[in-house]
Protein backbone atom coordinates (compact mmCIF):
# COMPACT_ATOMS: atom_id res chain seq x y z
CA UNK A 1 0.00 0.00 0.00
CA UNK A 2 1.22 3.48 -0.84
CA UNK A 3 1.16 5.13 2.59
CA UNK A 4 1.19 8.71 1.32
CA UNK A 5 -1.73 8.08 -1.02
CA UNK A 6 -3.58 6.19 1.71
CA UNK A 7 -3.22 9.01 4.21
CA UNK A 8 -4.43 11.49 1.61
CA UNK A 9 -7.57 9.45 0.87
CA UNK A 10 -8.31 8.85 4.54
CA UNK A 11 -7.83 12.49 5.45
CA UNK A 12 -10.27 13.68 2.81
CA UNK A 13 -12.67 10.83 3.59
CA UNK A 14 -12.76 11.77 7.25
CA UNK A 15 -13.92 15.29 6.47
CA UNK A 16 -16.93 13.81 4.67
CA UNK A 17 -18.18 12.04 7.82
CA UNK A 18 -20.68 14.79 8.65
CA UNK A 19 -18.65 17.09 10.89
CA UNK A 20 -20.11 20.60 11.05
CA UNK A 21 -18.68 23.55 9.15
CA UNK A 22 -15.05 23.94 10.29
CA UNK A 23 -11.88 22.60 8.73
CA UNK A 24 -10.73 19.18 9.90
CA UNK A 25 -6.98 19.16 9.56
CA UNK A 26 -4.23 16.87 10.69
CA UNK A 27 -5.75 13.55 11.65
CA UNK A 28 -2.56 11.64 11.17
CA UNK A 29 1.05 11.89 12.14
CA UNK A 30 3.53 11.40 9.33
CA UNK A 31 5.41 8.30 8.38
CA UNK A 32 8.72 9.92 9.23
CA UNK A 33 9.70 13.12 10.97
CA UNK A 34 12.84 15.13 10.25
CA UNK A 35 15.72 14.64 12.65
CA UNK A 36 15.35 18.17 14.02
CA UNK A 37 11.73 17.52 14.97
CA UNK A 38 12.63 14.26 16.67
CA UNK A 39 15.32 15.95 18.70
CA UNK A 40 13.10 18.82 19.84
CA UNK A 41 9.79 16.98 20.03
CA UNK A 42 9.42 17.48 23.77
CA UNK A 43 9.70 21.27 23.41
CA UNK A 44 6.74 23.63 23.55
CA UNK A 45 5.50 25.23 20.33
CA UNK A 46 2.72 27.26 21.97
CA UNK A 47 0.85 27.69 25.24
CA UNK A 48 -2.91 28.11 24.83
CA UNK A 49 -4.58 29.15 28.08
CA UNK A 50 -3.97 26.12 30.31
CA UNK A 51 -3.02 23.84 27.40
CA UNK A 52 0.22 23.15 25.53
CA UNK A 53 1.02 22.36 21.89
CA UNK A 54 4.31 20.50 21.63
CA UNK A 55 6.93 20.86 18.93
CA UNK A 56 6.25 17.23 18.06
CA UNK A 57 2.55 18.05 17.56
CA UNK A 58 3.47 20.87 15.21
CA UNK A 59 6.13 19.04 13.21
CA UNK A 60 3.89 15.99 12.88
CA UNK A 61 1.04 18.11 11.57
CA UNK A 62 3.30 19.83 9.03
CA UNK A 63 4.50 16.45 7.77
CA UNK A 64 0.94 15.17 7.55
CA UNK A 65 -0.16 18.17 5.47
CA UNK A 66 2.82 17.83 3.13
CA UNK A 67 2.22 14.09 2.70
CA UNK A 68 -1.52 14.30 2.10
CA UNK A 69 -1.07 17.22 -0.31
CA UNK A 70 1.81 15.43 -2.06
CA UNK A 71 4.10 18.41 -1.52
CA UNK A 72 7.82 17.93 -0.97
CA UNK A 73 9.04 18.00 2.62
CA UNK A 74 11.69 20.65 2.06
CA UNK A 75 12.95 23.07 4.69
CA UNK A 76 11.44 25.92 2.70
CA UNK A 77 7.98 24.32 2.52
CA UNK A 78 8.02 23.43 6.20
CA UNK A 79 8.99 26.97 7.19
CA UNK A 80 6.24 28.49 5.02
CA UNK A 81 3.56 26.19 6.40
CA UNK A 82 4.56 26.39 10.06
CA UNK A 83 2.75 29.66 11.01
CA UNK A 84 -0.53 28.68 9.34
CA UNK A 85 -0.54 25.17 10.76
CA UNK A 86 0.36 26.36 14.25
CA UNK A 87 -2.63 28.71 14.17
CA UNK A 88 -4.81 25.79 13.12
CA UNK A 89 -3.56 23.72 16.06
CA UNK A 90 -4.26 26.65 18.39
CA UNK A 91 -7.85 26.83 17.12
CA UNK A 92 -8.30 23.11 17.71
CA UNK A 93 -7.00 23.47 21.26
CA UNK A 94 -9.45 26.34 21.87
CA UNK A 95 -12.35 24.23 20.58
CA UNK A 96 -11.51 21.38 22.92
CA UNK A 97 -11.17 23.73 25.89
CA UNK A 98 -14.53 25.35 25.13
CA UNK A 99 -16.38 22.04 24.82
CA UNK A 100 -14.82 20.81 28.07
CA UNK A 101 -16.02 23.95 29.89
CA UNK A 102 -19.51 23.37 28.45
CA UNK A 103 -19.58 19.89 29.99
CA UNK A 104 -19.86 18.12 26.66
CA UNK A 105 -18.76 14.50 26.79
CA UNK A 106 -17.95 12.07 23.99
CA UNK A 107 -18.18 8.40 24.91
CA UNK A 108 -15.60 5.77 24.03
CA UNK A 109 -18.32 3.92 22.12
CA UNK A 110 -18.88 6.95 19.85
CA UNK A 111 -15.17 7.24 19.16
CA UNK A 112 -14.92 3.53 18.46
CA UNK A 113 -17.86 3.69 16.05
CA UNK A 114 -16.26 6.56 14.17
CA UNK A 115 -12.93 4.71 13.96
CA UNK A 116 -14.69 1.66 12.56
CA UNK A 117 -16.50 3.83 9.99
CA UNK A 118 -13.22 5.36 8.82
CA UNK A 119 -11.62 1.91 8.61
CA UNK A 120 -14.59 0.50 6.68
CA UNK A 121 -14.59 3.41 4.23
CA UNK A 122 -10.99 2.45 3.42
CA UNK A 123 -11.92 -1.25 3.12
CA UNK A 124 -10.05 -2.26 6.28
CA UNK A 125 -10.92 -3.90 9.55
CA UNK A 126 -10.26 -1.86 12.65
CA UNK A 127 -7.19 -4.03 13.37
CA UNK A 128 -5.81 -3.50 9.86
CA UNK A 129 -6.48 0.21 10.15
CA UNK A 130 -4.75 0.41 13.52
CA UNK A 131 -1.73 -1.52 12.21
CA UNK A 132 -1.49 0.78 9.18
CA UNK A 133 -1.45 3.81 11.48
CA UNK A 134 1.16 2.24 13.75
CA UNK A 135 3.39 1.46 10.76
CA UNK A 136 3.14 5.15 9.89
CA UNK A 137 4.17 6.13 13.41
CA UNK A 138 0.63 7.04 14.49
CA UNK A 139 -0.78 5.63 17.74
CA UNK A 140 -4.52 5.05 17.49
CA UNK A 141 -4.94 7.26 20.56
CA UNK A 142 -3.82 10.29 18.53
CA UNK A 143 -6.61 9.78 16.03
CA UNK A 144 -9.07 9.06 18.82
CA UNK A 145 -8.31 12.42 20.39
CA UNK A 146 -8.90 14.21 17.10
CA UNK A 147 -12.22 12.43 16.65
CA UNK A 148 -13.26 13.32 20.20
CA UNK A 149 -12.47 17.00 19.63
CA UNK A 150 -14.45 17.27 16.40
CA UNK A 151 -17.48 15.35 17.70
CA UNK A 152 -17.48 17.53 20.82
CA UNK A 153 -17.33 20.75 18.79
CA UNK A 154 -20.10 19.58 16.48
CA UNK A 155 -22.22 18.81 19.54
CA UNK A 156 -21.40 22.16 21.12
CA UNK A 157 -22.49 24.02 17.99
CA UNK A 158 -25.68 21.96 17.74
CA UNK A 159 -26.63 22.18 21.42
CA UNK A 160 -25.37 25.55 22.60
CA UNK A 161 -25.48 27.76 19.54
CA UNK A 162 -28.43 26.44 17.55
CA UNK A 163 -30.93 27.39 20.24
CA UNK A 164 -30.13 31.05 19.56
CA UNK A 165 -30.74 30.77 15.81
CA UNK A 166 -34.16 32.00 14.72
CA UNK A 167 -35.64 31.85 11.22
CA UNK A 168 -38.94 33.65 10.80
CA UNK A 169 -41.69 32.97 8.27
CA UNK A 170 -40.86 36.34 6.75
CA UNK A 171 -37.22 35.28 6.35
CA UNK A 172 -38.34 32.14 4.52
CA UNK A 173 -40.70 34.06 2.22
CA UNK A 174 -38.00 36.61 1.40
CA UNK A 175 -35.55 33.84 0.52
CA UNK A 176 -38.10 32.05 -1.68
CA UNK A 177 -38.88 35.32 -3.49
CA UNK A 178 -35.15 35.91 -4.02
CA UNK A 179 -34.67 32.40 -5.44
CA UNK A 180 -37.60 32.74 -7.80
CA UNK A 181 -36.57 36.23 -8.92
CA UNK A 182 -33.15 34.89 -9.92
CA UNK A 183 -34.50 31.96 -11.95
CA UNK A 184 -32.92 31.90 -15.40
CA UNK A 185 -29.94 34.05 -14.40
CA UNK A 186 -26.36 32.73 -14.65
CA UNK A 187 -25.36 30.53 -11.74
CA UNK A 188 -21.92 29.14 -10.90
CA UNK A 189 -20.83 25.93 -9.19
CA UNK A 190 -17.87 27.20 -7.18
CA UNK A 191 -15.13 25.94 -4.91
CA UNK A 192 -12.80 28.01 -2.74
CA UNK A 193 -9.58 27.96 -0.78
CA UNK A 194 -9.41 30.68 1.86
CA UNK A 195 -6.18 31.68 3.60
CA UNK A 196 -7.00 34.10 6.43
CA UNK A 197 -5.12 37.25 7.39
CA UNK A 198 -5.86 38.03 11.04
CA UNK A 199 -3.26 40.78 11.49
CA UNK A 200 -1.42 43.02 8.97
CA UNK A 201 1.83 41.22 9.76
CA UNK A 202 0.37 37.98 8.37
CA UNK A 203 -0.49 39.41 4.94
CA UNK A 204 2.77 38.59 3.16
CA UNK A 205 2.88 35.08 4.64
CA UNK A 206 -0.73 34.35 3.54
CA UNK A 207 -0.06 35.75 0.07
CA UNK A 208 3.03 33.57 -0.35
CA UNK A 209 1.14 30.45 0.74
CA UNK A 210 -1.71 31.27 -1.66
CA UNK A 211 0.74 31.63 -4.55
CA UNK A 212 2.42 28.37 -3.60
CA UNK A 213 -0.93 26.57 -3.69
CA UNK A 214 -1.52 27.93 -7.21
CA UNK A 215 1.84 26.47 -8.22
CA UNK A 216 0.88 23.10 -6.74
CA UNK A 217 -2.41 23.17 -8.64
CA UNK A 218 -0.56 23.93 -11.85
CA UNK A 219 1.58 20.85 -11.18
CA UNK A 220 -1.56 18.71 -10.97
CA UNK A 221 -2.41 18.78 -7.26
CA UNK A 222 -6.05 18.09 -6.35
CA UNK A 223 -8.06 21.22 -5.52
CA UNK A 224 -10.16 19.24 -3.05
CA UNK A 225 -7.10 17.92 -1.22
CA UNK A 226 -5.50 21.35 -0.95
CA UNK A 227 -8.80 22.90 0.19
CA UNK A 228 -9.23 20.21 2.83
CA UNK A 229 -5.69 20.72 4.12
CA UNK A 230 -5.19 24.47 3.83
CA UNK A 231 -8.48 26.35 3.51
CA UNK A 232 -9.89 27.89 6.66
CA UNK A 233 -13.35 28.43 5.18
CA UNK A 234 -16.23 26.24 6.43
CA UNK A 235 -16.42 24.73 2.94
CA UNK A 236 -13.08 22.99 3.55
CA UNK A 237 -14.93 19.97 4.98
CA UNK A 238 -16.38 19.49 1.49
CA UNK A 239 -13.09 19.99 -0.31
CA UNK A 240 -13.86 23.68 -0.83
CA UNK A 241 -17.19 23.14 -2.60
CA UNK A 242 -19.57 26.11 -2.14
CA UNK A 243 -22.46 24.77 -4.20
CA UNK A 244 -24.36 26.75 -6.84
CA UNK A 245 -24.16 30.52 -6.40
CA UNK A 246 -24.91 33.65 -8.35
CA UNK A 247 -21.90 35.88 -8.79
CA UNK A 248 -23.61 38.97 -7.40
CA UNK A 249 -23.88 37.23 -4.02
CA UNK A 250 -20.10 37.42 -3.72
CA UNK A 251 -18.13 40.48 -2.66
CA UNK A 252 -17.19 42.70 -5.60
CA UNK A 253 -13.59 41.55 -6.06
CA UNK A 254 -14.60 37.87 -6.08
CA UNK A 255 -17.60 38.51 -8.36
CA UNK A 256 -15.34 40.16 -10.93
CA UNK A 257 -12.95 37.20 -10.92
CA UNK A 258 -15.65 34.50 -11.06
CA UNK A 259 -17.35 36.08 -14.09
CA UNK A 260 -14.04 35.84 -15.99
CA UNK A 261 -13.38 32.16 -15.21
CA UNK A 262 -14.18 29.29 -17.53
CA UNK A 263 -15.30 25.88 -16.20
CA UNK A 264 -12.32 24.04 -14.73
CA UNK A 265 -10.24 27.19 -14.21
CA UNK A 266 -8.77 28.40 -10.90
CA UNK A 267 -8.12 32.06 -10.20
CA UNK A 268 -4.90 33.62 -9.00
CA UNK A 269 -4.97 34.68 -5.32
CA UNK A 270 -7.56 37.40 -4.72
CA UNK A 271 -7.24 39.69 -1.69
CA UNK A 272 -10.64 40.19 -0.14
CA UNK A 273 -12.25 40.64 3.26
CA UNK A 274 -10.29 38.64 5.83
CA UNK A 275 -7.63 37.14 3.59
CA UNK A 276 -6.79 35.58 0.23
CA UNK A 277 -9.07 33.42 -1.93
CA UNK A 278 -8.48 30.96 -4.73
CA UNK A 279 -11.73 30.49 -6.65
CA UNK A 280 -12.47 27.51 -8.89
CA UNK A 281 -15.36 27.41 -11.36
CA UNK A 282 -16.62 23.85 -11.78
CA UNK A 283 -19.73 24.43 -13.91
CA UNK A 284 -22.06 27.19 -15.10
CA UNK A 285 -25.81 27.06 -15.70
CA UNK A 286 -28.99 29.12 -15.65
CA UNK A 287 -30.61 29.13 -12.22
CA UNK A 288 -33.58 26.72 -12.10
CA UNK A 289 -35.33 28.75 -9.41
CA UNK A 290 -37.09 26.98 -6.56
CA UNK A 291 -36.56 23.30 -7.26
CA UNK A 292 -38.80 20.49 -6.14
CA UNK A 293 -41.64 20.25 -8.67
CA UNK A 294 -41.23 17.71 -11.46
CA UNK A 295 -40.04 19.31 -14.73
CA UNK A 296 -42.42 18.53 -17.62
CA UNK A 297 -40.94 19.15 -21.07
CA UNK A 298 -42.49 19.27 -24.51
CA UNK A 299 -39.62 18.15 -26.76
CA UNK A 300 -38.96 17.95 -30.48
CA UNK A 301 -35.96 16.53 -32.32
CA UNK A 302 -34.31 16.41 -35.72
CA UNK A 303 -33.02 12.86 -36.10
CA UNK A 304 -30.79 11.76 -38.99
CA UNK A 305 -29.54 8.31 -39.91
CA UNK A 306 -25.78 7.91 -40.20
CA UNK A 307 -24.05 5.13 -42.10
CA UNK A 308 -20.90 3.88 -40.38
CA UNK A 309 -21.88 5.59 -37.13
CA UNK A 310 -19.18 3.55 -35.36
CA UNK A 311 -16.50 5.25 -37.45
CA UNK A 312 -15.37 8.22 -35.27
CA UNK A 313 -14.37 10.33 -38.29
CA UNK A 314 -17.75 9.84 -39.97
CA UNK A 315 -19.67 10.47 -36.74
CA UNK A 316 -17.69 13.62 -35.88
CA UNK A 317 -17.97 15.07 -39.38
CA UNK A 318 -21.72 14.44 -39.47
CA UNK A 319 -22.18 15.92 -35.99
CA UNK A 320 -20.30 19.09 -36.93
CA UNK A 321 -22.35 19.58 -40.11
CA UNK A 322 -25.65 18.89 -38.27
CA UNK A 323 -24.68 21.33 -35.51
CA UNK A 324 -23.88 24.01 -38.09
CA UNK A 325 -27.27 23.58 -39.80
CA UNK A 326 -29.35 23.60 -36.61
CA UNK A 327 -27.59 26.31 -34.59
CA UNK A 328 -29.77 29.12 -36.00
CA UNK A 329 -33.06 27.40 -35.14
CA UNK A 330 -34.86 29.17 -32.29
CA UNK A 331 -38.16 27.26 -32.16
CA UNK A 332 -39.31 23.69 -32.53
CA UNK A 333 -41.17 24.61 -35.70
CA UNK A 334 -37.96 25.92 -37.25
CA UNK A 335 -36.03 22.83 -36.16
CA UNK A 336 -38.62 20.47 -37.67
CA UNK A 337 -38.75 22.40 -40.96
CA UNK A 338 -34.99 22.25 -41.62
CA UNK A 339 -35.25 18.85 -43.30
CA UNK A 340 -37.45 20.36 -46.01
CA UNK A 341 -35.01 23.08 -47.03
CA UNK A 342 -33.27 22.88 -50.45
CA UNK A 343 -29.88 21.22 -50.27
CA UNK A 344 -30.54 19.55 -46.91
CA UNK A 345 -27.73 16.93 -46.84
CA UNK A 346 -29.09 14.27 -44.49
CA UNK A 347 -31.57 11.42 -44.55
CA UNK A 348 -34.15 12.35 -41.93
CA UNK A 349 -35.45 9.36 -39.96
CA UNK A 350 -38.97 8.62 -38.78
CA UNK A 351 -37.84 9.53 -35.25
CA UNK A 352 -37.81 13.23 -36.19
CA UNK A 353 -40.58 15.50 -34.98
CA UNK A 354 -42.44 16.00 -31.73
CA UNK A 355 -41.61 13.65 -28.85
CA UNK A 356 -44.61 14.84 -26.85
CA UNK A 357 -44.56 15.73 -23.16
CA UNK A 358 -41.84 14.08 -21.09
CA UNK A 359 -41.01 14.09 -17.36
CA UNK A 360 -37.34 14.93 -17.18
CA UNK A 361 -36.66 12.51 -14.32
CA UNK A 362 -37.97 9.54 -16.36
CA UNK A 363 -35.37 9.98 -19.11
CA UNK A 364 -32.02 8.18 -19.22
CA UNK A 365 -29.26 10.17 -17.49
CA UNK A 366 -27.59 10.88 -20.84
CA UNK A 367 -30.72 12.66 -22.08
CA UNK A 368 -31.27 14.39 -18.72
CA UNK A 369 -27.76 15.83 -18.98
CA UNK A 370 -28.56 17.14 -22.47
CA UNK A 371 -32.06 18.52 -21.88
CA UNK A 372 -31.76 19.67 -18.26
CA UNK A 373 -29.60 22.77 -18.92
CA UNK A 374 -31.29 23.73 -22.21
CA UNK A 375 -33.38 26.88 -22.44
CA UNK A 376 -36.64 26.79 -24.38
CA UNK A 377 -35.89 27.15 -28.11
CA UNK A 378 -32.20 26.30 -27.76
CA UNK A 379 -30.89 23.46 -29.99
CA UNK A 380 -28.82 20.82 -28.24
CA UNK A 381 -25.51 19.47 -29.40
CA UNK A 382 -25.92 16.38 -31.61
CA UNK A 383 -26.55 13.28 -29.51
CA UNK A 384 -25.94 9.68 -30.55
CA UNK A 385 -29.28 7.90 -30.21
CA UNK A 386 -31.58 5.56 -32.11
CA UNK A 387 -28.88 4.44 -34.54
CA UNK A 388 -28.16 8.01 -35.66
CA UNK A 389 -27.68 11.57 -34.46
CA UNK A 390 -30.34 13.83 -33.00
CA UNK A 391 -30.53 17.52 -32.19
CA UNK A 392 -33.17 18.09 -29.52
CA UNK A 393 -35.05 21.20 -28.49
CA UNK A 394 -37.40 22.06 -25.63
CA UNK A 395 -40.58 23.58 -27.00
CA UNK A 396 -42.21 24.22 -23.61
CA UNK A 397 -41.10 23.72 -20.03
CA UNK A 398 -43.39 23.64 -17.01
CA UNK A 399 -43.32 22.21 -13.51
CA UNK A 400 -45.82 20.14 -11.65
CA UNK A 401 -47.24 21.81 -8.57
CA UNK A 402 -44.54 22.34 -5.99
CA UNK A 403 -45.16 21.19 -2.42
CA UNK A 404 -44.69 24.61 -0.81
CA UNK A 405 -44.72 23.25 2.73
CA UNK A 406 -41.81 20.99 1.85
CA UNK A 407 -40.08 23.83 -0.02
CA UNK A 408 -40.41 26.19 2.92
CA UNK A 409 -39.04 23.55 5.26
CA UNK A 410 -35.97 23.09 3.05
CA UNK A 411 -35.40 26.83 2.77
CA UNK A 412 -35.76 27.19 6.53
CA UNK A 413 -33.16 24.49 7.14
CA UNK A 414 -30.78 26.11 4.65
CA UNK A 415 -31.11 29.51 6.33
CA UNK A 416 -30.65 28.02 9.79
CA UNK A 417 -27.51 26.11 8.78
CA UNK A 418 -26.12 29.24 7.11
CA UNK A 419 -26.65 31.30 10.27
CA UNK A 420 -25.40 28.53 12.51
CA UNK A 421 -22.21 28.40 10.53
CA UNK A 422 -21.72 32.14 11.00
CA UNK A 423 -22.40 31.80 14.73
CA UNK A 424 -19.81 29.02 15.04
CA UNK A 425 -17.17 31.13 13.29
CA UNK A 426 -17.97 34.09 15.54
CA UNK A 427 -17.61 31.95 18.66
CA UNK A 428 -14.24 30.71 17.47
CA UNK A 429 -13.17 34.30 16.77
CA UNK A 430 -14.23 35.25 20.31
CA UNK A 431 -12.22 32.37 21.73
CA UNK A 432 -9.15 33.50 19.80
CA UNK A 433 -9.60 37.09 20.93
CA UNK A 434 -9.97 36.25 24.64
CA UNK A 435 -7.34 33.49 24.82
CA UNK A 436 -3.89 33.71 26.34
CA UNK A 437 -1.59 32.42 23.63
CA UNK A 438 2.19 32.29 23.96
CA UNK A 439 3.78 31.23 20.67
CA UNK A 440 7.30 29.93 21.12
CA UNK A 441 8.04 28.66 17.61
Secondary structure by P-SEA (a helix, b strand, c coil): ccaaaaaaaaaaaaaaccccccccccccccccccaaaaaaccccccccccccccaaaaaaaaaaaaaaacccccaaaaaaaaaaaaaaaaaaaaaaaaaaaacccccaaaaaaaaaaaaaaacccaaaaaaaaaaacccaaaaaaaaaaaaaaaaaaaccccccccccaaaaaaaaaaaaaacccccccccbbbbbbccccaaaaaaaaaaaaaaaaaacccaaaaaacccccccccccccccccccccccaaaaaaaaaccccccccccccccbbbbbbbccccccccccccbbbbbcccbbbbbcccccaaaaaaaaaaaaaaccccccaaaaaacccccccccccccccccccccccccccaaaaaaaccccccccccccccccbbbbbbbccccccccaaaaaaaaaaaaaaaaaaaaaaaaaaaaaaaaccccccc
